[in-house]
């Protein structure tokens, strides 16, 4: 179990309240899953919170009283959490309801629903029944990007703890590298990944620089942006470096460019075809850059 970096107020709150239904929200990589596991280990630690890391329970990994459910590829290749992961279905295999009703080996059973916004409607409705009347020994932790992304009936029955990006100064103590810190955007998980894959981050920076130079001299092509969108789909998003570059633009262009970047990111997350997004994106960015006198980058 890795100790969550930062989020001291959230850790103190969870150690004191120990909610049976918890909703952890915040940006990807900010520490939601790490905090969920820290909470689960603390509930079963022989010494309580913070988990000691040395007792019989803390030494177990995987832990018999911890269950993590994450989205899996479903219809149209969109990752979802199907209903059979929540309640028994013929041929459905292991499921949350049967697992959580059994007595724990230690003190408490903790189920983490990672990507709770990906629950199908049937799965969310099935989970709602467990949230309303959980077994006395059970805790449910929902992990999502935001409260609004989760079914309102699930969110309303959970204690929300929102995790914000950490100040750069806290992450600089781990690695003082401008590109890696920019990629992390205050998220420890993203920084650790970048430290392990520095060349992939450098290559991404070069691709972003190529796109920006093309916008500046009028040679930008949809193929350049398509390559960046493909990287984003594979888990290497260019958004931090584009935001860093757009922040240097004059105020009006900066506002428009950053706003358009949000639309582009949302469209890609909604599975709009990268080819279409690249053509649209380059057209819009050329228009925005065409208004700059003098050019800013």
HELIX and SHEET records of a PDB file:
HELIX    1   1 UNK A    8  UNK A   17  1                                  10    
HELIX    2   2 UNK A   32  UNK A   44  1                                  13    
HELIX    3   3 UNK A   75  UNK A   77  5                                   3    
HELIX    4   4 UNK A   83  UNK A   85  5                                   3    
HELIX    5   5 UNK A   96  UNK A  101  1                                   6    
HELIX    6   6 UNK A  116  UNK A  118  5                                   3    
HELIX    7   7 UNK A  121  UNK A  132  1                                  12    
HELIX    8   8 UNK A  152  UNK A  155  1                                   4    
HELIX    9   9 UNK A  168  UNK A  172  1                                   5    
HELIX   10  10 UNK A  178  UNK A  184  1                                   7    
HELIX   11  11 UNK A  188  UNK A  196  1                                   9    
HELIX   12  12 UNK A  198  UNK A  217  1                                  20    
HELIX   13  13 UNK A  222  UNK A  233  1                                  12    
HELIX   14  14 UNK A  239  UNK A  246  1                                   8    
HELIX   15  15 UNK A  251  UNK A  269  1                                  19    
HELIX   16  16 UNK A  274  UNK A  290  1                                  17    
SHEET    1   A 5 UNK A  66  UNK A  70  0                                        
SHEET    2   A 5 UNK A 109  UNK A 114  1                                        
SHEET    3   A 5 UNK A 138  UNK A 144  1                                        
SHEET    4   A 5 UNK A  21  UNK A  26  1                                        
SHEET    5   A 5 UNK A 159  UNK A 163  1                                        
SHEET    1   B 2 UNK A  72  UNK A  73  0                                        
SHEET    2   B 2 UNK A  79  UNK A  80 -1                                        
END                                                                             
